[in-house]
Amino acid sequence: MLTLAGCARRARLPAASAAPLPFYDAVPPLTPIRAHEDRIFRITVCLRPFRAVGPRLDVERVGDKFVVHNYGHGGSGWSLSWGSSTIAVRKALSAANGVREIAVIGCGALGLTSAIVAQRAGIRVTIYAKERFPEVRSARATGSWTPDSRIALTAKAAPEFAGLWEEMARTSFATYQSYLGMAGNPVEWTDRYLLSDDPPDEAIAKHREQDPIGFARYESRIRDLTPRPQDLPPGAHPFPTRHARRTSSLTFNVAAYSRQLMTDFLLAGGKIEVADFHAPSELHTLPQNVVINATGYGARDLWGDQSITPVRGQIAWLIPQPGVDYGLFYGNLSVLGRRDGIVVQPALQGEASGWNDANEQPDRQEAVMGVRLLAELYSRMRAPVT
């Protein structure tokens, strides 16, 4: 999540000259969000499974089973899911010659995409999971294309990881294009606005200088995939900050998207069985000899993987509104309008927010604070640009 110190100062648009936007780049009328705390209809908490070296994608022998790991993607699970699962399935097929059936442990973002990629390779798949959507942690994700969000530490990731990350990101991005335009809009392009009193590049640089964790950043490797950001001249937008930058990005409407994945999996002959594993040795009960372990944060207990650091993230969900199909980054606040609700996330500690915090209990006070910050923004906005 991008948070910028100093963005929320009470500044008005400066009397500066700037070239007006051409008519085809005009900012459309923006539907104001009804930011009232009584419109919060739920509060969810997700623990992002962060590993300093990056996701685990190795092959391990457990008794007579070949286990391919596919977990530990931090805040990039949805964004990297197709690329990471493609690598995992490739390794699964190489682990045992002539494999025709695979077990997948976990039914979240990585579990479902691993299963579907395997099916497309002609493999029969059974998912074993204690929970499925909407109970899994993946259901509580923000829903943004953020392929390098808390994916690794600069000081810990191996030099070759950047290339692996790029492969995962490009594969995932290409696959997501096939979900555009489907019924229910499981995936769609939407605009985001970065609001700041400092010039956007300076604000972003300040933000990154204040990162105490040292997260790795690889977005420059895939800059060709998405449109360049566009700085909006004064008067071309309704926001009460000195600067506004517009970008376009993928939005995952997780409720519709997860339902689409589940439907695709089941229609292709997939099976889901309820199972709760407590130790790797329990995998011996499975009839399949090849297993993809996509248990996310659950791998910390199941596999005893203490390299996983929880990164807590809370969302306050406002009732969805017609026309609110854009996102905002404002001060310490991130907002995203989705089909299944308006995501509101304050992050007072920036990138360090939620670091090593395994508390999954919702904090009502935090949720209300975020909505009030949003209300304060709209109280100072001009009428929608027409």
Secondary structure, DSSP 4 states (H G I P E B T S, - for coil): ----TTTTS--PPP----PPPPGGGPPPPPPPP---GGGEEEEEEEEEEEETT--B--EEEETTEEEEE-B-BTT-HHHHHHHHHHHHHHHHHHHSTT--EEEEE--SHHHHHHHHHHHHTT-EEEEEES--TTSSGGGGS--B--TTTT--BTTTS-TTHHHHHHHHHHHHHHHHGGGBT-TT-SEEEEEEEEEESS-HHHHHHHHHHT-SS-B---GGGGGGGSPPPEEEPTTSS--SSSEEEEEEEEEE-HHHHHHHHHHHHHHTT-EEEE---SSGGGGGG-S-SEEEE--GGGHHHHS--TTEEEEEEEEEEEPP-TT--EEEEETTEEEEEETTEEEEEE-TTGGGTTBT----S--HHHHHHHHHHHHHHHHTPPSPP-
